[in-house]
Amino acid sequence: MTITARPGVAPHTGAGLVLDAVDRWAAQLPAATAVTAPDGVLTFAELDRTVRDLASALRAEGAGPGVAVGLAFGRSALTVPALLAVWHTGATAVPLDDRHPADRLAFILEDAGVRLLLGELPAGVAVSGLRVVDRTATATGLPATAPAPGECAYIVYTSGTTGRPKGVEIGYGALGTFLAALATLGLTPGGVGFNPLSPAFDGWFWCTLLYLVHGQGVAIVDTAGDGTDLAGALASVAPRTVCMSPSLYAACPDDMPSVDVVVVAGEAATPALVRRFAGRHRVLNVYGPTEATIAATWADSAAGDDVLTIGRALPGYRTYVLDADGEPVAPGGDGELCLGGPGVALGYRNLPDLTRTRFVANPFDEGRMYRTGDRVRPRPDGQLEFLGRVDDQVKIRAFRIELGEVERTAVDAEEVRAASAFVLATGDALGLAVVPEPGVDPVAAAEAATGRCQHLLPDYMVPAVVEAVAELPVTAHGKADRKALAELVATARAAGGRPPATERERQVCEVWSSVLPRPVYDVDANFFASGGHSLLASRAVVALRKVTGLRLSIKDLLTHPTPAELARKLDRLAES
């Protein structure tokens, strides 16, 4: 039967493991860096003290089990102690990203029932009855609260099919099971781990808890805010552990001399990515939906796993590969991956019908299991091959197509580092974006991917358009942005445009042409509609600073997203 579990870790309750770890490292390594962020640094001693002070402030406002607390420090060093402080009181953390639209933030606060806030909300977000916690309290010496396993530890909001985000509720019992599993990895203490993700994304939790549990600091990096590109940030931080998606790794240098462990998560690992890091780093390929407390399976090169698979269940977790009738499939077959054990979420906030649909009774063990909607193939050795979404299909001229199959075919070409398939704006054909391997001509990479697709795929699956890009645009969660790719192709094929008329407009167009996937000749072209994203925006700003000698900011580009507008902003900066 294709039902697997990794034994050896008993279920744990609560956040005690990470809170105890911070206490331990504060005693053993008080001056070591625990958190570094654009706004400052906390040592482990300072982190421990800040957690206790914030917990005291929260208790003074009535925080405890069942009380939802919003976290609105953004990409600040205070976000880490704020999260731990909420868990110290046994309350429910609701992480927020200050860069999300005001309407989305307001919805989350209302839906989660947040009444206490640590931090500050962006302008335009108004929620009645919300109290901002006074952070001037000092620690009272109260021990951490030990909430029941079924109490909610945090709520992370993900995209919903209704057009509104849906909140995934994670219990303290599930959190404890996940933390206990993390501890089995045995990373080396000291140094820092890299965290470039949105604080409202559960990947941010992984990139914080993994490091703290093992006595590594958390390096919170904001490439969009400080004008530093990803490669520059890696060089500056010199992390021991890095966790990113393949789309983000495609923008990183091959040589990361300080890095011991490379964690791949969020998207399927590609052969090209594994070739880059295998042999030089310990590689972990981690899989898991938000509904399974961040992660559910991993493949670990240090354990001899094939890191092109998603490996096996985390300790304390269970995996089931089931056919359409709910029966286990044999090795070599494929089916939907379902997850069981105490790491499964409580459900969706205020969505009982959806909860009953996705979280179902476990016919193989006690409790419930979560239907992931992901297709996997169990191997005879117990490792799982990720095949794509059960419902991640597109229909082109009545043919159903799995985009992941097209992408995997393309990245098998030696010239291709990464690839992302998408539906063209016309809706009647596929497009494919490929990132060339270093030193490979973009045209050669596109031709190689086209050739493999033509050779290995049926005609209706061969992309009609294959574009080579410097980097794949990514969403806030670090996953390939298929919508942006479709818009990129549509914009690139639009005729017309207004050429530069001034020296300043020419400077902007030249810089944009150097960082965007194709030349920019139209001064009314929008940076982001032309394939730009936060990583490329930071590169463009850095390059324009060098060319002009002016202190341009990322905010300037965001608010003046065309060469004409940005040129006028640069002129004003020159005059001030």
N, C-alpha and C positions, 0 to 999 in steps of 0.2 A: 504494500500500500504506500502511496506517496504522501504519507503523513509523517512529518519530522519535527523533532523537538531537540533542543540542545539543553541537556540537564546540567545540574551542578550548581545552580544558583537558586536559592529559595526566594520566594517573593518578599520584598521589603516594603515597608510602609513609610511614605513621606520623603522629604528632602533631606533627611538626617545625614545621608552619606556625603552630600556635597557641603552641607553646613559644617559637619565634623571635619571634612578635609580642609576647609578654610581655617578653622580653629587650629588644626594640626600644623598647617604650613605657616600660620601666623606665629606659632610658638617656635617652630624649627627654623624658618627662614623669614623672619619678620621684615627684613629690608628688601627682600626679593620682589620684583615687579609682579603684581597680581592683575592689574588692569592698566592698559595704556590706550589712550584715545586722543582725538584731536584737541580736546579741551583739558587734558592733564593726565597724570599718572597716579595710581594708588599702589602702595606696597601691600603685601599680605597683612601686615599689622594694621595699616590704614583701612584696608577692605573690611577686616574683621570688626574694627571699631565702628565703621560707617554702617555696616549691616545692623549692628546692635542699636545704634542711635536711631536709624530709620525705623527699625522694628518698634522701639519705644514710642516714637512719634505716631506710628500707625495704631498701636494699642491705645494710646491716649484718645484717638478718634474713634475707637470702637472696632478696629479691625480684628478679625478672627475667622474661624471656619464659616464658610457660606457668604462672606463679605467680599464683593468684587472690587479690586483696586486697579485703577488704570495706571500704566507706566508710560510717562510721556517725557522722558529725557532724551529721546532720539539717539543719535550715535555718540553719546556722552559716556564718560567713564562712570557716571552715576547710575547708568542703566543696570549694570551688573549688581551692585549692592542693593539697588531698589528691588530687583527680582528676588534676591535671597532674603531680603527683609520681609517681603510679603510671605514667603514660605516659612520664615521664622515664626510668624504669627499664626500660621495655618490658614490664611486667607487665600483668595483666588486672584492670581495675577492676570491682567488683561494687557498684553503689550501692544503699543501703538507706534506707528511710524508717522512722524510729523510731516512727512512729505506726501502722504496720501491726501486725496481730496477731502475737503472739509465735510461734505455730505457723508462720505464713507466713514470718517471718524465719528461723526455724530451718531450715525446708525449703530456702529459698534458699541459705543458707550451706552446708548439706550437699550440695545438688544441684550448686552451682557449685564445690565442692571448696575453699572458702575456708579458708586456714590462717593468714593474716595479717590483722589488723584495725587500721585507723586509726580512732580514735574509741572510742565506748563503746556497748555494746548495752543496750537497755532491760532492766529486771528481768524475769526469767522466761524469757529466751532463753539456752539452754544448748547449746553445741556442743563436743564433745570435740576436743582437739588444737588449739584455736584460740589463737594467740598475739597479744596486743595489742602493737602496735609502740611502743617507747619513743621519744617524740618529742623527746628532749633532744639528739639528735645535731646537729652542725653540718655545713654543707656541706663536702664533701671536694674539690670542684672537678672531679669526674668529669663528662665530657660526657654528654649524653642518649644512651641506648641506641637503636640503630636496628634494631628487630626486623624480621623478614621479613614481607612483606605478609600471609601466611597465619596469622601469630600473632594470637591473640585480644586485642583492645584493651579491650573491655568486654563485659559481659553485662547486658542489661536484661530483667527478668521481666515478662511480660504475662499476662493471663488465659488459662487453658487450658481446653479443652473437657472435660478429664478431671476438673475440679474442683481441680486443682493448677496453680500458675503454671508457665509454660514460659519457659525462658531463651533469649533470642535472642543469639547470639554474633556480634559485629562484629569483623572483622579490621582490622589496622592499615592494610592497603591500602585498604579501604573507607573508613576514617576519613580517610585522606589525601585521597582523591578528594572526599569531602564537604567537607572544609575548603577545598580548592582552589576548589570551586564557590562556597562562601560568600564567599570573597575577591573574587569578580567583582562582588558587589553594590555595592561602593564606598561604604559608609556613611561619614559624616563623623566623624573622631575627636573625642573629648572628650565629657563628660557621661556619663550612665549609661543602661543598658537595664533594663527591668522584668522581674523573674522571680518570679512568684507560685506556681510549680508545685512539685509533689513532687519531691524529689531522686532518687527511684527511677524517675522517668518520663523517657523520652528527650526529651520536650519541654523538660525542664530543661536538657539538653545544648544544644539549639538556643538557648535563652535565656541561655546562658553563652558558648558558642563564637562565636556570631554577634557578640556585643558585643566580646569580647576580641580577636578577629581584627582588628577595625576600630579598636581603641584606645578603646573605650567601657568604662566600668566595669559591673559586674553588681550590680544592686540586688535582693538576695534579700528578699522580702517575705513575712511570715507573718501574714496577717490573722486566722487562727484563734488564734494564740498571744498576740498583743499587744493584741487587742481593737480593732483599727483596721479599719474597713470598706474595701472595695476603692477606692471613690472617694476616701476620705481618704488612703489609701496613695499613690494616684497624685498627689494634690495635694502630699503631703509629699515624695515622691521627685523629682517633676518630671523624668521620664525623657525622653530624646530618642527612644528606640525602645521600642515595646511589642509584645509577642507574647502573644496569648491566643486562646481559643476563642470562637466567637460567643456561647455561653452565658455566658461571663464578661464579654464586652463589653456584654451587655445590662444589666449592673449598673454600667456605667461612665458618667460624664457625657459628653455630646456634645462639650463644650469641653475639650480637652486642649492648652492653649496651648504647652506645652514640647515636644510630640511632633512629630518630623519624619516618622517611619516607623511605620506600623501594620501589623503582621504578623498575619494571620488563619490559624489552623491548628487541626487536631484535629477540626473539623467543617466541613460545607459552609457557605460564605459565603452569606448571604441578601441579597436585593435591599435590604431595609431596612438592613442593616448597611453595605452599600456606599454607600447614599444618605447615611448619617450621616458617612462619612469621605472620600468622593470629593471631590476639589477642594481639600481642606484639608490632606491628608497624602498622602505616598507610601504606597500600599497594596500589600502583598504577600500574595497568597493562596497558601499553601503546603500541599502535599499530600505525604504520605509515610507508609508503615507503618514500624514499628520494624525490620522485616526489610530495609529499604532504607537503613539508616544515617540515620534521622531524617527525611529528606525526599527526594523523588524528582522532583517537578515544582513549578514555581511560575509564577504569573502576576504580573507586575510592572507597576504602572500607569506607572512611569517609563519603561518600554520600550514603552508603548502597548498592553499586553495588556489583555484583558477580564478584570477581576479577579472576575467571577462564574464564570469557568472556573477550572480548576486549572492552566491554562497549558500549558507544555511541559516537556520533560525538563531537569533541571539539567545544567550542563556535566559531561561525563563519564558521564552516565546515558543509558539507552535505554528507550523505552517501546514496547510492542506492544499493540494492541487486537485480541483474537482471539475468534473465534466458538466455538461448542461443539465444532467439529471441529479447533480449533487453527489456523484459517486467519485471516489478517488481514481485518478488515472495512473496507468502504469508508466514506469520510466521510459522515456522516449516519446511519450505522447505529450499533449499540451492541454491546459485547462486554466480555469480562473484560480488565482492565488487567494486563499482565505487565511486569515490570521487569528490565532486563538491565544489563550493564556492571560495572565493578569496585566499584560502591557496594553490591552485593548482599551480604547477610550470609553468614557461614559456614554457618549452620544453627541448629538448636535443641540446646541442651545436653542430652546424654544421651537424645535422642529421634530416633534414626536413621530410623525408619519415617516419622515426621511430616516430617522433613527431606526425605526422598526424595519425599514427596507434594507438598510446597509448593515445593521448589527443584528445578527440572527442567532437563534439557539444553536449551540454547538452539538451536533449529533455524535461526535466522537469523544467528547470530554465534557466536563462541567463548565458552566459559564456560557459566554457568547463568543461568536467569532465575527470578524469584520470581512465583508466581501469587498476586495480591493478594486475589482474591475480590471485588474492587470492579468495578462496572459503570460504564463511561464511554462517551461518544459523541465521536468525533473530528470536528472541524469542518474544512471545506475549508482554513482558514488554519493548520491544524496544532494549534490549541489544543484541549484536552480538556474536555468537560463532564462533571462528576461526577453520576452518576445514583443511586448507592446501592450497597448490597451485593448481590452475586450471591445470597447466602444470607441477607440481612437482610430476610427476609419473615416476616410473621405470617399465620396462617390464622384467619379469622373465618367461622364457619358454612360451612366448606369453600372459601371464597374466599381466594386468596393476595393479600396486600396489602403494598406497599412503603411503610413508614412515611414515608420521605423524600418521597414524592410528596404525601402528605397535608400534611406540614409546609410544603413549597414552595408549595402552593396557599394555605395560611393566611397565610403571611408576605407574599404579594403584596397583601394588603389594606393600605391606607394606614394604618389604625389600629393595625396589629400590628407590633411591633418584632422579636419572636422567637417561635418556636413549637416545641413538641415533642409528638409523637404517641406513644401507648403503648396497650397492651392493658389494659382494665379487669380488676380482680381476679377478676371473674366469668368472664373468658376468652371472653365471647361478644360483645363490642363494643369499639370504640375509644374512647379518651379523647384529649383535646387540651388542652394548657396553652398559653396565649398570654400574652406580656408586652406590655401596651399601649405605644404611643408616648407620650412625655411629654405630659401635658395631656389625654390621651384617657381618657374614662370607662371603667373596666374592663368594665362591662356592654356598652358600645358596641363595644369591641374584640372581646369574645367573640361578639357578634351579627354583626359584620362577617366574622369568620373562619368562623362557621357558614354565613353566606349564601354566601360564595365556595365553600365545600366542597359545599354543596347544589347550587350552580349548575354546578360544574365536575367533580364526581366522581360515579361511580355510587353508588347508595344504600348498597351494602354497605361503601363506603369513607368515608361521612360519619360523623364522630365522634358517638357518642350523648351524650357529655358534653363540653362545652367550658368550661374554667375559666380565668379571668383570674388571673394571679399576678404578684407584684411582681418576682420573679426566678425563673429556672429553677433548680431544685436541680441541682447538678453533682457528678460523681464526683471522686475525688482527681486525676484526669487532666484535669479541667476540661471534661468532656463532659456533656451533658444526662443526668441520672439518671432513666431511664424507670421503673425499679422504684420509686423514691421517689415519682414522680408518681402511679403506680397506688395506692400506699399512702396518699398524701395524699387522693385522692378517696374511697377506702374509709373512711378515718378521718373525713373530713368528713361522710359520710352516715350515720355511726353515731349512734344516738340516745342520750339519757341523759347522764350526767355529773354531777359534784358541783360546785356553784357555790362561789365564794370565800366563806369564812366569817370571814376576818380582813382587816384593812387591808393587811397585807403581801401576802397572796395576791391581793387586788384589784390592787395595784400591779404584780405580776408578770403577771397576766392582761392588764392594760391595755397593758403594754409589748409582750408577745408579740403581742397583737392588732394592734399598730402595725407589726410587722415581718413577721409570717407572712401567708400568702395569705388567711386568713379569721380572724374573731374567735375568741378562745379563752375559753370560759366554764367549762371543766372543769378543776379544779385537779389532776386525775390524768392530764391529757393529756400525752403525751410530746412534747417540742419537735421532735424529729427525725421522729417518726411523723406530725407535723402539718404537714410540709412544710419544716421547718427544715433548714439545712445550715450549713457552717462560716462562710460569709459572713454569713448572717442571724444566726447565733449571736454573732458579733462585734458586730453592730449591737445586738442585744438586751442584751448585757453593757454596752456603752457607754451605752445609754439608761437601764439600771437604775442605773448608777453616778451618772448625773445626777439621777435621781429620788430615790435614797436617800442619796446622799453617801457610800456605802460602797464599799470597794475590792474589788468582785467580780471574779473572773477567769473566763476561758473554761473552765478546768479545773473550776471550781465548777459551771458549767452542765452540762458533760459528765457529771459525777458526780451531779448533782441535776437530772435533765432534766424534772421536772414542776413546775408552779407550787407545789404543796404542799411538795415537798422543797426547792425553791429558796427559798421563803419562810422555811422553818425555818433554812436556811443563812444567809440575810440577818439573821435575828434573832440568830443566834450571833455573826455579825460585829459587829453593833451592840453586843453585850454585851462583846466582847473589848477 
